[in-house]
C-alpha cells in the first residue's frame, strides 16, 4: 500500500518531500540528551533536598530534646525558689544570718521631723537546745542570758537616736 516517494502524486508527493529522507537518529540525539540531563538534574536536586530536610529534622529533634531539658531545669529551679520564698523558710534563713524582727517603725516626714519613736531591734530569746559553754566561760556562771536593756528613753543630756544614714546617701557625695 505504501508507495515510494517518487510514485506518489499530487498532494502526497509534496508532503513526502517535506519529510527528511534519511535516518532520523541524528535529530533525536540532542532531544534524548536533554531529557536525560533534565531527569538526572531532577534526581540530584531531589537527593540534595531530601538530605537537607533530613538534616533539618535531626536538628529539630535535638532542639526539642534540649528544650525539654531546659524546661525541666527551669521547673526545678522554680520549685527551689518557691521553697525558699515561703515565709517559714525566709524567717529561718534570716535568723541564720543573724537578722532579727524589726520593732515598731518610725517615719521621717518631709520637713525632717520624725513620726514614731525610732528604736533598735532587739533579738527575741528563743528556746534553743542548750549548747556547751564557750571555751573561756566558767562553769559556775548561770546559763541564762542577761535580760535586754529597757527601751525606755533616758533623761540624760545625750541627743535622741538618729536613724542610720544609708551609705549611698552620704552627705559628702558630689552634687548634694
Backbone as a chain_set.jsonl record, in Angstrom:
{"seq": "XXXXXXXXXXXXXXXXXXXXXXXXXXXXXXXXXXXXXXXXXXXXXXXXXXXXXXXXXXXXXXXXXXXXXXXXXXXXXXXXXXXXXXXXXXXXXXXXXXXXXXXXXXXXXXXXXXXXXXXXXXXXXXXXXXXXXXXXXXXXXXXXXXXXXXXXXXXXXXXXXXXXXXXXXXXXXXXX", "coords": {"N": [[0.776, -1.164, 0.0], [1.908, 1.21, 0.676], [3.669, 3.493, -1.186], [6.735, 4.295, -2.858], [8.3, 7.55, -2.561], [8.676, 8.682, -5.034], [6.677, 7.722, -6.574], [4.373, 8.775, -5.673], [1.624, 10.963, -6.1], [0.519, 14.211, -6.69], [-0.806, 15.823, -3.912], [0.234, 14.177, -1.84], [2.819, 13.686, -2.73], [3.988, 16.149, -2.492], [3.928, 16.471, 0.308], [5.563, 14.389, 1.087], [8.017, 15.237, 0.23], [8.62, 17.205, 2.046], [9.266, 15.839, 4.387], [12.113, 14.58, 6.127], [14.51, 12.636, 4.465], [16.207, 10.384, 5.356], [18.179, 8.857, 7.912], [16.655, 9.355, 11.041], [17.882, 9.514, 13.469], [19.907, 11.296, 14.034], [18.607, 13.691, 14.511], [17.202, 13.112, 16.812], [19.078, 12.751, 18.871], [20.06, 15.158, 20.299], [17.668, 15.765, 21.655], [17.188, 13.502, 23.249], [19.467, 13.594, 24.872], [18.932, 15.991, 26.21], [16.61, 15.31, 27.671], [17.631, 13.253, 29.312], [19.549, 14.706, 30.77], [17.859, 16.526, 32.101], [16.291, 14.78, 33.675], [18.331, 13.561, 35.221], [19.376, 15.847, 36.547], [17.096, 16.583, 37.967], [16.808, 14.358, 39.679], [19.18, 14.541, 41.182], [18.753, 17.018, 42.381], [16.485, 16.398, 43.964], [17.659, 14.526, 45.67], [19.534, 16.132, 47.044], [17.755, 17.945, 48.25], [16.262, 16.206, 49.877], [18.3, 15.343, 51.608], [18.909, 17.753, 52.906], [16.466, 18.229, 54.198], [16.4, 16.015, 55.925], [18.622, 16.598, 57.539], [17.713, 18.961, 58.731], [15.582, 17.876, 60.136], [16.893, 16.24, 62.018], [18.246, 18.215, 63.44], [16.06, 19.633, 64.438], [14.936, 17.685, 66.15], [17.012, 17.47, 68.032], [16.961, 20.066, 69.093], [14.395, 20.067, 70.218], [14.759, 18.15, 72.202], [16.672, 19.438, 73.787], [15.186, 21.668, 74.546], [13.258, 20.428, 76.145], [14.907, 19.49, 78.229], [15.831, 21.949, 79.259], [13.402, 23.057, 80.059], [12.66, 21.297, 82.089], [14.756, 21.815, 83.862], [14.232, 24.515, 84.417], [11.774, 24.277, 85.741], [12.573, 22.846, 88.01], [14.273, 24.723, 89.198], [12.404, 26.735, 89.674], [10.75, 25.468, 91.543], [12.608, 25.313, 93.617], [13.037, 28.041, 94.147], [10.425, 28.736, 94.924], [10.233, 27.18, 97.246], [12.164, 28.385, 98.856], [11.045, 30.855, 99.128], [8.923, 30.742, 100.809], [7.263, 31.854, 103.783], [8.111, 30.656, 106.263], [10.579, 29.526, 105.56], [11.972, 31.825, 104.788], [12.078, 33.218, 107.221], [13.563, 31.427, 108.815], [16.009, 31.396, 107.408], [16.734, 34.095, 107.642], [17.122, 34.281, 110.403], [19.312, 32.564, 110.631], [21.212, 34.138, 109.429], [21.526, 36.038, 111.327], [19.672, 38.04, 111.547], [17.058, 40.011, 112.992], [13.594, 40.382, 113.981], [12.032, 43.472, 113.176], [11.224, 46.361, 115.189], [8.613, 48.607, 116.211], [7.801, 50.789, 113.536], [9.431, 53.86, 112.531], [8.919, 57.0, 111.027], [10.169, 59.335, 108.675], [9.353, 62.588, 108.188], [8.625, 64.904, 105.474], [9.499, 67.427, 106.265], [11.644, 66.913, 107.892], [11.193, 66.017, 110.464], [10.434, 63.421, 112.884], [8.071, 60.791, 112.906], [6.733, 58.744, 115.206], [8.705, 56.543, 117.283], [12.01, 55.99, 116.913], [13.685, 52.947, 117.341], [16.02, 50.486, 118.435], [16.255, 47.296, 117.002], [15.648, 44.386, 118.809], [16.876, 41.232, 119.568], [14.8, 38.496, 120.013], [14.62, 36.134, 122.595], [14.827, 32.819, 121.917], [13.774, 29.497, 122.521], [16.24, 27.296, 122.51], [18.152, 24.349, 121.968], [20.279, 23.497, 124.684], [23.497, 24.687, 124.545], [26.98, 23.891, 124.617], [29.026, 25.641, 126.974], [31.078, 28.494, 126.054], [34.621, 28.214, 125.393], [36.162, 29.868, 127.104], [34.482, 30.443, 129.192], [33.376, 30.229, 132.578], [32.218, 27.365, 134.396], [30.625, 27.941, 136.567], [28.992, 30.084, 136.165], [25.709, 31.364, 135.449], [23.447, 29.79, 133.166], [21.511, 31.218, 131.929], [20.866, 33.928, 129.788], [21.666, 37.458, 130.133], [19.089, 39.86, 130.87], [17.543, 41.863, 128.339], [18.29, 45.336, 127.822], [16.154, 47.967, 128.91], [13.937, 49.714, 126.705], [13.19, 52.21, 127.278], [13.099, 55.732, 126.989], [15.926, 57.637, 127.876], [16.775, 60.134, 130.368], [19.024, 61.531, 130.096], [21.553, 63.893, 128.954], [22.159, 63.241, 126.377], [21.822, 63.374, 122.817], [18.77, 62.607, 120.958], [18.292, 59.346, 119.493], [19.323, 58.908, 116.168], [18.143, 57.762, 113.038], [20.046, 55.392, 111.126], [22.076, 56.533, 108.419], [21.825, 55.633, 105.083], [24.518, 54.255, 103.125], [24.659, 55.104, 100.466], [23.533, 57.604, 100.512], [25.246, 59.509, 101.433], [26.45, 62.508, 102.95], [28.683, 63.624, 101.867], [28.745, 63.111, 99.23], [29.131, 63.997, 95.76], [27.307, 66.64, 94.242], [25.287, 67.148, 96.033]], "CA": [[0.0, 0.0, 0.0], [2.715, 2.409, 0.627], [4.457, 3.608, -2.402], [7.885, 5.17, -2.686], [8.005, 8.96, -2.738], [8.673, 9.01, -6.453], [5.47, 7.227, -7.19], [3.23, 9.497, -5.129], [1.214, 12.021, -6.981], [-0.278, 15.291, -6.126], [-0.561, 16.347, -2.57], [1.052, 13.231, -1.101], [4.198, 13.865, -3.165], [4.502, 17.393, -1.878], [4.144, 16.197, 1.74], [6.692, 13.471, 1.201], [9.24, 16.0, 0.015], [8.893, 17.958, 3.273], [9.808, 14.925, 5.393], [13.511, 14.258, 5.848], [14.659, 11.311, 3.874], [17.417, 9.734, 5.858], [17.964, 8.359, 9.278], [16.219, 10.425, 11.928], [18.583, 9.385, 14.756], [20.714, 12.499, 14.252], [17.738, 14.726, 15.045], [16.748, 12.7, 18.132], [20.182, 12.716, 19.841], [20.02, 16.273, 21.246], [16.468, 15.678, 22.476], [17.413, 12.439, 24.241], [20.441, 14.114, 25.842], [18.244, 16.985, 27.021], [15.721, 14.598, 28.597], [18.488, 12.56, 30.291], [20.111, 15.724, 31.656], [16.782, 17.036, 32.959], [15.971, 13.742, 34.659], [19.475, 13.444, 36.149], [19.397, 17.055, 37.387], [15.961, 16.488, 38.884], [17.124, 13.363, 40.714], [20.213, 15.092, 42.063], [18.093, 18.058, 43.175], [15.668, 15.716, 44.959], [18.575, 13.935, 46.65], [20.044, 17.218, 47.89], [16.641, 18.454, 49.044], [15.977, 15.194, 50.883], [19.384, 15.398, 52.596], [18.734, 18.977, 53.693], [15.311, 18.024, 55.071], [16.804, 15.085, 56.991], [19.499, 17.34, 58.451], [16.837, 19.84, 59.495], [14.803, 17.041, 61.045], [17.786, 15.875, 63.131], [18.475, 19.445, 64.221], [14.815, 19.901, 65.147], [14.792, 16.739, 67.268], [17.995, 17.864, 69.046], [16.465, 21.28, 69.751], [13.26, 19.687, 71.064], [15.315, 17.467, 73.378], [17.318, 20.475, 74.603], [14.093, 22.461, 75.121], [12.688, 19.627, 77.226], [15.864, 19.518, 79.336], [15.822, 23.287, 79.85], [12.118, 23.231, 80.732], [12.76, 20.551, 83.348], [15.657, 22.558, 84.75], [13.521, 25.717, 84.847], [10.774, 23.888, 86.721], [13.275, 22.5, 89.246], [14.72, 25.976, 89.804], [11.224, 27.445, 90.168], [10.369, 24.809, 92.793], [13.593, 25.719, 94.618], [12.724, 29.436, 94.503], [9.175, 28.72, 95.68], [10.524, 26.642, 98.57], [12.927, 29.374, 99.635], [10.242, 32.073, 99.271], [7.889, 30.546, 101.816], [7.55, 32.661, 104.968], [8.889, 29.916, 107.257], [11.944, 29.391, 105.071], [12.6, 33.151, 104.852], [12.365, 33.536, 108.62], [14.668, 30.56, 109.249], [17.258, 31.858, 106.769], [17.069, 35.396, 108.231], [17.699, 34.015, 111.738], [20.651, 32.001, 110.416], [22.095, 35.251, 109.074], [21.633, 36.939, 112.467], [18.697, 39.118, 111.466], [16.004, 39.951, 113.999], [12.408, 41.125, 113.553], [12.079, 44.894, 113.496], [10.241, 46.85, 116.148], [7.634, 49.491, 115.593], [8.506, 51.651, 112.583], [9.444, 55.315, 112.667], [8.889, 57.578, 109.693], [10.762, 60.653, 108.517], [8.451, 63.475, 107.461], [9.342, 65.747, 104.512], [10.12, 68.587, 106.907], [12.791, 66.464, 108.677], [10.794, 65.535, 111.79], [10.119, 62.003, 112.977], [6.776, 60.356, 113.409], [7.031, 57.474, 115.846], [9.939, 56.555, 118.069], [12.968, 55.022, 116.367], [14.304, 52.111, 118.371], [16.882, 49.43, 117.935], [15.612, 45.993, 117.023], [16.251, 43.525, 119.825], [16.653, 39.828, 119.281], [13.99, 37.799, 120.994], [15.245, 34.881, 123.021], [14.05, 31.65, 121.559], [14.227, 28.29, 123.201], [17.106, 26.504, 121.649], [18.808, 23.328, 122.782], [21.406, 24.024, 125.452], [24.783, 24.494, 123.882], [28.107, 23.859, 125.547], [29.535, 26.989, 127.206], [32.297, 28.798, 125.309], [35.848, 27.686, 125.995], [36.677, 30.765, 128.139], [33.479, 30.698, 130.222], [33.494, 29.361, 133.746], [31.004, 26.588, 134.541], [29.824, 28.375, 137.694], [28.074, 31.144, 135.744], [24.362, 30.946, 135.091], [23.277, 29.52, 131.732], [20.525, 32.131, 131.35], [21.492, 35.171, 129.335], [21.174, 38.639, 130.839], [17.885, 40.448, 130.3], [17.872, 43.007, 127.484], [18.095, 46.644, 128.435], [14.841, 48.556, 128.618], [13.977, 50.662, 125.59], [12.602, 53.449, 127.78], [14.014, 56.833, 126.694], [16.653, 58.114, 129.059], [16.674, 61.574, 130.613], [20.366, 62.116, 130.065], [21.733, 65.003, 128.029], [22.542, 62.728, 125.067], [20.816, 63.686, 121.791], [17.943, 61.444, 120.628], [18.878, 58.44, 118.487], [19.0, 59.218, 114.775], [18.207, 56.553, 112.217], [21.297, 55.335, 110.35], [22.035, 57.063, 107.062], [22.361, 54.653, 104.128], [25.814, 54.617, 102.558], [24.523, 55.772, 99.17], [23.019, 58.949, 100.701], [26.247, 60.204, 102.224], [26.422, 63.965, 102.769], [29.889, 64.057, 101.173], [28.715, 62.734, 97.814], [29.067, 65.171, 94.888], [26.01, 67.005, 93.683], [24.288, 67.296, 97.1]], "C": [[0.836, 1.254, 0.0], [3.567, 2.372, -0.625], [5.652, 4.476, -2.118], [7.521, 6.6, -3.059], [7.953, 9.355, -4.219], [7.375, 8.609, -7.126], [4.234, 7.955, -6.679], [2.886, 10.642, -6.057], [0.436, 13.061, -6.21], [0.189, 15.745, -4.751], [0.35, 15.452, -1.761], [2.515, 13.39, -1.478], [4.789, 15.121, -2.547], [4.79, 17.183, -0.395], [5.36, 15.303, 1.944], [8.001, 14.203, 1.019], [9.608, 16.803, 1.264], [9.52, 17.093, 4.364], [11.259, 14.634, 5.066], [13.629, 12.828, 5.361], [15.924, 10.661, 4.366], [17.127, 9.233, 7.253], [17.627, 9.533, 10.187], [16.91, 10.363, 13.287], [19.424, 10.625, 15.048], [19.861, 13.608, 14.851], [17.265, 14.373, 16.446], [17.84, 12.77, 19.192], [20.172, 13.925, 20.77], [18.799, 16.225, 22.166], [16.636, 14.634, 23.58], [18.403, 12.916, 25.298], [19.798, 15.149, 26.764], [17.339, 16.315, 28.059], [16.533, 13.906, 29.682], [19.085, 13.573, 31.275], [19.058, 16.289, 32.609], [16.41, 16.019, 34.034], [17.094, 13.586, 35.686], [19.554, 14.641, 37.082], [18.267, 17.048, 38.399], [16.227, 15.499, 40.01], [18.17, 13.883, 41.697], [19.62, 16.181, 42.954], [17.23, 17.444, 44.267], [16.533, 15.099, 46.059], [19.113, 15.011, 47.596], [18.95, 17.79, 48.789], [16.285, 17.485, 50.172], [17.05, 15.195, 51.978], [19.245, 16.624, 53.494], [17.557, 18.842, 54.653], [15.643, 17.074, 56.213], [17.701, 15.777, 58.007], [18.675, 18.281, 59.323], [16.003, 19.071, 60.511], [15.642, 16.618, 62.248], [18.029, 17.083, 64.027], [17.235, 19.785, 65.051], [14.632, 18.963, 66.334], [15.797, 17.049, 68.378], [17.52, 19.095, 69.807], [15.266, 20.979, 70.646], [13.753, 19.007, 72.345], [15.938, 18.493, 74.322], [16.26, 21.358, 75.273], [13.453, 21.722, 76.29], [13.603, 19.642, 78.448], [15.838, 20.874, 80.036], [14.511, 23.571, 80.582], [12.116, 22.505, 82.071], [13.643, 21.284, 84.348], [14.976, 23.82, 85.283], [12.491, 25.383, 85.923], [11.425, 23.524, 88.051], [13.75, 23.764, 89.956], [13.535, 26.766, 90.372], [10.72, 26.82, 91.46], [11.313, 25.208, 93.914], [13.318, 27.147, 95.087], [11.448, 29.49, 95.337], [9.4, 28.206, 97.098], [11.257, 27.638, 99.446], [12.129, 30.654, 99.866], [9.124, 31.923, 100.3], [8.254, 31.32, 103.072], [8.394, 31.932, 106.018], [10.353, 29.811, 106.841], [12.672, 30.738, 105.131], [12.97, 33.51, 106.282], [13.548, 32.714, 109.127], [16.004, 31.051, 108.684], [17.694, 33.21, 107.356], [17.685, 35.196, 109.611], [19.092, 33.422, 111.624], [21.66, 33.1, 110.102], [22.231, 36.268, 110.203], [20.662, 38.097, 112.418], [17.633, 38.915, 112.534], [14.795, 40.709, 113.484], [12.501, 42.574, 113.994], [11.003, 45.26, 114.507], [9.203, 47.695, 115.442], [8.371, 50.479, 114.685], [8.446, 53.123, 112.981], [9.567, 55.881, 111.258], [9.492, 58.975, 109.713], [9.818, 61.481, 107.656], [9.25, 64.351, 106.499], [10.023, 66.958, 105.158], [11.277, 68.198, 107.814], [12.429, 65.988, 110.07], [10.433, 64.062, 111.724], [8.681, 61.812, 113.428], [6.983, 58.948, 113.937], [8.338, 57.596, 116.591], [10.891, 55.535, 117.466], [13.596, 54.24, 117.506], [15.109, 51.018, 117.693], [16.133, 48.114, 118.02], [16.371, 45.105, 117.995], [15.891, 42.094, 119.488], [15.821, 39.21, 120.383], [14.685, 36.498, 121.337], [14.31, 33.734, 122.646], [14.599, 30.461, 122.292], [15.004, 27.463, 122.199], [17.731, 25.441, 122.527], [20.04, 23.922, 123.45], [22.699, 23.677, 124.748], [25.862, 24.467, 124.941], [28.611, 25.274, 125.743], [30.799, 27.23, 126.405], [33.524, 28.353, 126.087], [36.331, 28.563, 127.143], [35.689, 30.98, 129.278], [33.65, 29.725, 131.381], [32.183, 28.621, 133.934], [30.121, 27.076, 135.684], [28.824, 29.466, 137.317], [26.733, 30.568, 135.328], [24.26, 30.765, 133.572], [22.247, 30.447, 131.107], [21.2, 33.419, 130.951], [20.93, 36.356, 130.1], [19.954, 39.206, 130.119], [18.265, 41.64, 129.444], [17.554, 44.306, 128.208], [16.734, 47.194, 128.036], [14.98, 49.585, 127.508], [13.331, 51.991, 125.982], [13.574, 54.588, 127.504], [14.65, 57.339, 127.99], [16.506, 59.633, 129.183], [18.034, 62.231, 130.597], [20.431, 63.196, 128.995], [22.125, 64.538, 126.632], [21.448, 63.057, 124.051], [19.993, 62.438, 121.473], [18.591, 60.64, 119.499], [18.396, 58.83, 117.103], [19.026, 57.921, 113.981], [19.488, 56.565, 111.387], [21.076, 55.85, 108.936], [22.574, 55.998, 106.121], [23.641, 55.181, 103.481], [25.672, 55.379, 101.251], [23.947, 57.179, 99.308], [23.981, 59.763, 101.571], [26.223, 61.696, 101.907], [27.655, 64.477, 102.03], [29.848, 63.703, 99.704], [28.551, 63.986, 96.97], [27.637, 65.399, 94.413], [24.944, 67.168, 94.752], [24.576, 68.517, 97.899]], "O": [[0.477, 2.25, -0.628], [4.096, 1.337, -1.031], [5.6, 5.319, -1.222], [6.554, 6.835, -3.783], [7.237, 10.288, -4.584], [7.038, 9.15, -8.179], [3.145, 7.759, -7.218], [3.755, 11.214, -6.714], [-0.213, 12.776, -5.204], [1.364, 16.0, -4.488], [1.195, 15.972, -1.033], [3.382, 13.24, -0.617], [5.949, 15.142, -2.134], [5.801, 17.672, 0.108], [6.101, 15.481, 2.91], [9.008, 13.813, 1.61], [10.788, 17.052, 1.511], [10.257, 17.62, 5.198], [11.621, 14.461, 3.902], [12.913, 11.935, 5.815], [16.737, 10.424, 3.472], [15.982, 9.195, 7.704], [18.256, 10.588, 10.102], [16.535, 11.117, 14.185], [19.627, 10.964, 16.214], [20.372, 14.401, 15.641], [16.948, 15.281, 17.214], [17.498, 12.846, 20.372], [20.271, 13.723, 21.981], [18.89, 16.604, 23.333], [16.257, 14.878, 24.726], [18.204, 12.673, 26.488], [20.086, 15.182, 27.96], [17.319, 16.733, 29.216], [16.166, 13.964, 30.855], [19.12, 13.321, 32.479], [19.337, 16.504, 33.789], [16.235, 16.388, 35.195], [16.833, 13.491, 36.885], [19.774, 14.475, 38.281], [18.447, 17.454, 39.547], [15.906, 15.771, 41.167], [18.05, 13.681, 42.906], [19.943, 16.262, 44.139], [17.245, 17.93, 45.398], [16.177, 15.146, 47.236], [19.14, 14.816, 48.811], [19.197, 18.086, 49.958], [16.034, 17.911, 51.3], [16.724, 15.06, 53.157], [19.443, 16.537, 54.706], [17.637, 19.289, 55.798], [15.218, 17.297, 57.346], [17.554, 15.563, 59.21], [18.917, 18.383, 60.526], [15.748, 19.558, 61.612], [15.155, 16.636, 63.378], [18.013, 16.962, 65.252], [17.342, 20.175, 66.214], [14.217, 19.398, 67.409], [15.466, 16.904, 69.555], [17.659, 19.163, 71.028], [15.133, 21.569, 71.718], [13.232, 19.256, 73.432], [15.744, 18.413, 75.535], [16.417, 21.75, 76.429], [13.141, 22.331, 77.314], [13.132, 19.791, 79.575], [15.824, 20.941, 81.265], [14.508, 24.248, 81.61], [11.629, 23.034, 83.069], [13.32, 21.366, 85.533], [15.122, 24.158, 86.458], [12.349, 26.117, 86.901], [10.891, 23.855, 89.109], [13.644, 23.867, 91.178], [13.651, 27.392, 91.426], [10.309, 27.533, 92.375], [10.874, 25.42, 95.044], [13.36, 27.43, 96.285], [11.389, 30.203, 96.339], [8.824, 28.736, 98.048], [10.998, 27.725, 100.646], [12.502, 31.461, 100.718], [8.45, 32.902, 100.621], [9.435, 31.435, 103.4], [9.299, 32.53, 106.601], [11.255, 29.983, 107.661], [13.851, 30.791, 105.482], [14.05, 34.044, 106.532], [14.435, 33.247, 109.794], [17.003, 31.113, 109.399], [18.888, 33.444, 107.547], [18.659, 35.864, 109.957], [19.966, 33.738, 112.431], [22.83, 32.997, 110.471], [22.962, 37.249, 110.068], [20.811, 39.053, 113.179], [17.343, 37.787, 112.931], [14.939, 41.592, 112.637], [13.001, 42.862, 115.082], [10.004, 44.557, 114.658], [8.942, 47.532, 114.25], [9.452, 50.952, 115.036], [7.529, 53.561, 113.675], [10.24, 55.305, 110.404], [9.327, 59.709, 110.688], [9.522, 61.111, 106.52], [10.452, 64.524, 106.697], [11.023, 67.454, 104.639], [11.854, 69.073, 108.46], [13.325, 65.578, 110.808], [10.16, 63.521, 110.652], [8.154, 62.583, 114.231], [7.368, 58.053, 113.184], [9.002, 58.632, 116.538], [10.612, 54.337, 117.5], [13.993, 54.815, 118.519], [14.89, 50.684, 116.528], [15.449, 47.85, 119.009], [17.602, 45.083, 117.995], [14.745, 41.785, 119.164], [16.117, 39.389, 121.565], [15.266, 35.842, 120.472], [13.141, 33.715, 123.031], [15.778, 30.431, 122.645], [14.478, 27.002, 121.186], [17.826, 25.633, 123.739], [20.75, 24.74, 122.864], [22.955, 22.523, 124.404], [25.667, 24.973, 126.046], [28.631, 26.05, 124.788], [31.526, 26.284, 126.101], [33.461, 28.141, 127.298], [36.879, 28.023, 128.104], [36.032, 31.649, 130.253], [34.015, 28.564, 131.196], [31.123, 29.185, 133.659], [28.964, 26.663, 135.77], [27.899, 29.74, 138.081], [26.645, 29.416, 134.904], [24.895, 31.483, 132.801], [22.109, 30.473, 129.884], [22.022, 33.949, 131.698], [19.836, 36.273, 130.657], [19.808, 39.05, 128.907], [19.207, 42.361, 129.774], [16.683, 44.369, 129.075], [16.233, 46.911, 126.948], [16.011, 50.246, 127.385], [12.97, 52.794, 125.122], [14.769, 54.437, 127.758], [14.006, 57.447, 129.032], [16.157, 60.318, 128.221], [18.18, 63.37, 131.04], [19.487, 63.388, 128.228], [22.401, 65.376, 125.773], [20.265, 63.02, 124.39], [20.464, 61.322, 121.693], [19.329, 61.175, 118.671], [17.204, 59.054, 116.889], [19.868, 57.062, 114.243], [19.961, 57.63, 110.99], [20.024, 55.629, 108.335], [23.679, 55.499, 106.336], [23.82, 56.387, 103.312], [26.507, 56.234, 100.956], [23.875, 57.897, 98.311], [23.551, 60.61, 102.354], [26.007, 62.101, 100.765], [27.683, 65.633, 101.608], [30.813, 63.963, 98.985], [27.905, 64.941, 97.401], [26.871, 64.457, 94.214], [23.773, 67.315, 94.404], [23.85, 68.82, 98.845]]}, "num_chains": 1, "name": "protein.A"}
